[in-house]
Amino acid sequence: MAPEAAEPLSARDLAVLALAARTFTGSGPRERAVREELGISPTAYFQLLNALLDDPRALAHDPVTVNRLRAERDVRRAQR
């Protein structure tokens, strides 16, 4: 097991995953929630989320959300 895997996810990481698991009706409400609930920019949110998708601790914490978002990311990358 890698050393970083021994440490739990941070509260911010958990909050990012929880927000990513929610359904929004467009980018506006999500961006507003990111700013209000996490206190960061949408760009910073997506950077953190993208890194979390490759973190085995995030997969262990919320496999449904992480696998769904990984699949969506793979589709976007394939379309480039």
C-alpha positions as CSV (number, residue, x, y, z in Angstrom):
1,M,0.0,0.0,0.0
2,A,1.3,3.4,-1.0
3,P,2.1,5.8,1.9
4,E,-0.5,8.3,0.8
5,A,-3.2,5.6,0.8
6,A,-2.7,5.2,4.6
7,E,-3.9,8.8,5.2
8,P,-7.6,9.5,5.1
9,L,-9.1,11.9,2.6
10,S,-9.2,15.5,3.8
11,A,-12.4,17.2,4.7
12,R,-12.1,19.3,1.6
13,D,-11.6,16.1,-0.5
14,L,-14.7,14.6,1.0
15,A,-16.7,17.8,0.4
16,V,-15.6,17.8,-3.3
17,L,-16.7,14.2,-3.7
18,A,-20.0,14.9,-2.0
19,L,-20.7,17.8,-4.3
20,A,-19.7,15.8,-7.4
21,A,-22.2,13.1,-6.4
22,R,-25.1,15.6,-6.5
23,T,-27.2,16.2,-9.6
24,F,-27.4,19.7,-10.9
25,T,-29.6,21.1,-13.8
26,G,-26.8,22.9,-15.5
27,S,-23.4,24.5,-14.8
28,G,-24.7,27.6,-13.1
29,P,-26.1,25.9,-10.0
30,R,-23.0,23.7,-9.7
31,E,-20.7,26.7,-10.0
32,R,-22.7,28.6,-7.4
33,A,-22.6,25.6,-5.0
34,V,-18.8,25.2,-5.5
35,R,-18.3,28.9,-4.6
36,E,-20.7,28.9,-1.7
37,E,-20.1,25.5,-0.1
38,L,-16.4,25.0,-0.9
39,G,-15.2,28.6,-1.1
40,I,-13.2,27.9,-4.2
41,S,-13.5,28.7,-7.9
42,P,-15.1,26.2,-10.3
43,T,-11.7,25.8,-12.0
44,A,-10.0,24.8,-8.7
45,Y,-13.0,22.4,-8.0
46,F,-12.6,20.6,-11.3
47,Q,-8.8,20.4,-10.8
48,L,-9.3,18.9,-7.3
49,L,-12.0,16.5,-8.6
50,N,-9.9,15.3,-11.5
51,A,-7.0,14.5,-9.2
52,L,-9.4,12.7,-6.8
53,L,-10.7,10.5,-9.7
54,D,-7.2,9.0,-9.8
55,D,-6.9,8.6,-6.0
56,P,-7.6,5.0,-4.7
57,R,-8.9,6.5,-1.5
58,A,-11.6,8.3,-3.3
59,L,-12.6,5.2,-5.2
60,A,-12.8,3.3,-1.9
61,H,-14.9,6.1,-0.3
62,D,-17.4,6.5,-3.1
63,P,-16.9,3.9,-5.9
64,V,-20.2,4.7,-7.7
65,T,-19.5,8.4,-8.1
66,V,-15.8,8.0,-8.9
67,N,-16.5,5.2,-11.5
68,R,-19.3,7.3,-13.1
69,L,-17.1,10.4,-13.3
70,R,-14.1,8.3,-14.6
71,A,-16.3,7.0,-17.4
72,E,-17.6,10.5,-18.3
73,R,-14.0,11.7,-18.3
74,D,-12.9,8.8,-20.6
75,V,-15.7,9.6,-23.0
76,R,-14.7,13.3,-23.2
77,R,-11.1,12.4,-23.8
78,A,-12.0,9.9,-26.5
79,Q,-14.0,12.7,-28.3
80,R,-11.0,15.0,-28.6
